[in-house]
Amino acid sequence: MQFGVSLFQSVLERLAAESAEDEAESPVSYRIRGLNTGFVVAADGISATNQAQLQDAYLSLLPDAQDVAARAASVAPVMPAYLGRLSLEEISADLNLSERDTAAVLAEKRRAFARLNHPDRVAPAYADNANTRMKIANLLIDEALRRQG
């Protein structure tokens, strides 16, 4: 230990000197350690014809855009049965509201109902039904909250 220098400072100086020695000894490498390039195919031995054949073989595995569009059009979403229940009584039964429900219970029922019925969570064709159900449910829950307080 040197006089007039703290123990901490002397340790820092020794570590800096050791790291400077390590940097001077190790050659500069621009490769990422641990990354093996064995997954890359060497393109030197492949002719342009073979490259085109490889590319065609790869692209043949992908579905055509027309096939994807035709399959999507042929599979129409099915409307869940509960989205057809639009009357006040049916939605009230779905919410299962009671006089004993606290504000916290009503808030949880609102969230649970929204998870199933929110217009953003159903197919666009049925968003109007979901929107109607959400409006009625919010009206019923807000009314129950007003009766409590």
C-alpha positions in Angstrom: 0.0 0.0 0.0 1.2 3.5 -0.8 1.3 6.3 1.7 -1.3 9.0 1.2 -3.5 6.9 -1.0 -6.6 5.1 0.3 -7.0 1.4 0.0 -9.9 1.8 -2.4 -7.8 4.1 -4.7 -4.9 1.6 -4.7 -7.2 -1.2 -5.7 -8.7 0.9 -8.5 -5.2 1.7 -9.8 -4.2 -2.0 -9.7 -7.3 -3.1 -11.6 -6.8 -0.4 -14.2 -3.2 -1.5 -14.7 -4.2 -5.2 -15.1 -7.0 -4.4 -17.6 -4.5 -2.3 -19.6 -2.1 -5.3 -19.7 -5.0 -7.6 -20.9 -6.0 -5.2 -23.6 -2.4 -4.9 -24.9 -2.0 -8.7 -25.0 -5.3 -9.6 -26.7 -5.6 -9.1 -30.4 -8.4 -6.9 -31.7 -11.3 -9.0 -33.0 -14.5 -7.8 -34.6 -16.4 -11.1 -34.2 -19.0 -11.7 -31.7 -17.9 -14.2 -29.2 -20.1 -17.2 -28.9 -21.9 -16.6 -32.2 -21.1 -19.5 -34.5 -21.6 -18.8 -38.2 -22.2 -22.5 -39.0 -25.8 -21.8 -39.9 -24.9 -19.6 -42.9 -24.5 -21.4 -46.2 -21.4 -20.5 -48.1 -22.4 -19.0 -51.4 -19.0 -19.5 -53.1 -19.7 -23.0 -54.4 -23.3 -22.4 -55.5 -23.9 -21.3 -59.0 -26.5 -18.8 -60.0 -28.7 -21.6 -61.4 -28.5 -23.5 -58.1 -29.3 -20.4 -56.2 -32.4 -19.8 -58.3 -33.5 -23.4 -57.8 -33.0 -23.1 -54.0 -35.0 -19.8 -54.0 -37.8 -21.4 -56.1 -37.9 -24.4 -53.7 -38.2 -22.1 -50.7 -40.8 -19.9 -52.3 -42.9 -22.9 -53.4 -43.5 -23.7 -49.7 -45.2 -20.3 -49.1 -49.0 -20.1 -49.8 -50.1 -18.0 -52.7 -51.8 -14.7 -51.7 -54.9 -15.7 -53.7 -55.2 -19.0 -51.8 -54.9 -17.2 -48.4 -57.6 -14.7 -49.4 -59.9 -17.4 -50.7 -59.5 -19.4 -47.5 -60.1 -16.3 -45.3 -63.3 -15.5 -47.3 -64.6 -19.1 -47.1 -64.3 -19.2 -43.3 -66.8 -16.7 -42.1 -66.8 -16.1 -38.3 -69.7 -17.6 -36.4 -71.7 -15.3 -34.2 -71.6 -16.5 -30.6 -75.1 -17.1 -29.2 -74.8 -14.6 -26.4 -74.4 -11.7 -28.9 -77.9 -12.4 -30.1 -79.3 -11.7 -26.6 -80.1 -8.0 -26.9 -83.1 -7.4 -24.7 -82.8 -5.6 -21.3 -84.0 -8.8 -19.4 -81.5 -11.1 -21.2 -78.6 -8.8 -20.5 -79.7 -8.4 -16.9 -79.8 -12.2 -16.5 -76.3 -12.4 -18.1 -74.9 -9.9 -15.6 -76.7 -11.7 -12.7 -77.2 -8.4 -10.8 -78.5 -8.6 -7.2 -79.3 -6.1 -4.5 -76.4 -7.4 -2.4 -73.7 -6.5 -5.0 -71.2 -4.0 -3.7 -69.5 -1.3 -5.9 -66.4 -3.6 -6.2 -68.5 -6.5 -7.2 -70.3 -4.4 -9.8 -67.0 -3.1 -11.2 -65.8 -6.7 -11.5 -69.0 -7.7 -13.3 -68.6 -4.8 -15.7 -65.0 -5.8 -16.5 -66.0 -9.5 -17.0 -68.9 -8.5 -19.2 -66.6 -6.3 -21.3 -64.0 -9.0 -21.7 -66.7 -11.1 -23.5 -68.8 -8.4 -25.2 -66.5 -5.4 -26.1 -66.9 -4.5 -29.8 -63.1 -4.6 -30.3 -63.0 -8.2 -29.1 -65.6 -9.7 -31.6 -65.7 -10.1 -35.3 -66.4 -6.8 -37.1 -69.7 -8.2 -38.5 -71.0 -8.5 -34.9 -69.6 -5.3 -33.5 -73.0 -3.6 -33.5 -74.6 -6.3 -31.4 -71.6 -6.2 -29.0 -71.9 -2.4 -28.8 -75.6 -2.6 -28.0 -74.9 -5.2 -25.3 -72.2 -3.0 -23.7 -74.4 0.1 -23.7 -77.3 -1.8 -22.0 -74.9 -3.5 -19.5 -73.3 -0.2 -18.6 -76.7 1.4 -18.1 -77.8 -1.4 -15.8 -74.6 -1.4 -13.7 -74.7 2.5 -13.4 -78.3 2.3 -12.3 -77.4 -0.3 -9.7 -74.5 1.9 -8.4 -76.9 4.9 -8.2 -79.4 2.9 -6.1 -76.6 2.0 -3.7 -75.3 5.4 -3.0 
